[in-house]
Amino acid sequence: MLTSFIVTSLLFTSTAITFWTTNYITKVLKYEEHLAEIVFISITSITLGGLIVQKCFNGYEAKHSIIVPLIGLSLTCISIPSMYFVNNLILFAFNLWSLLFLGDLGIPTLQGINISSLPSI
């Protein structure tokens, strides 16, 4: 149940990030809208995190698979406050990429653990 809550909050947060990022770059960081769209489109971290978990750590079925999301999500909590102090577009894009990448290390593994914990019918 706890992993379901974590995945729900992660997906809620990533949806908010995708909704507000372009507006934040144009209004707060004062960059043009086409630069904001380029930064946002170039973020490929979401698919990369799940691929790394599956290929390098044997996916969610490995014996110690809960360690990968624990480390990734702990580093995510550390990287979130640093986004507030960034005024440069390139540093902001890097922080955004690392935030989504580290968060995505946890989502596929936690979803797999949730699904595998259900009884078979």
Helices and strands as residue ranges (DSSP letters): H 2-27, H 33-41, H 45-56, G 59-61, H 67-79, G 81-85, H 89-116
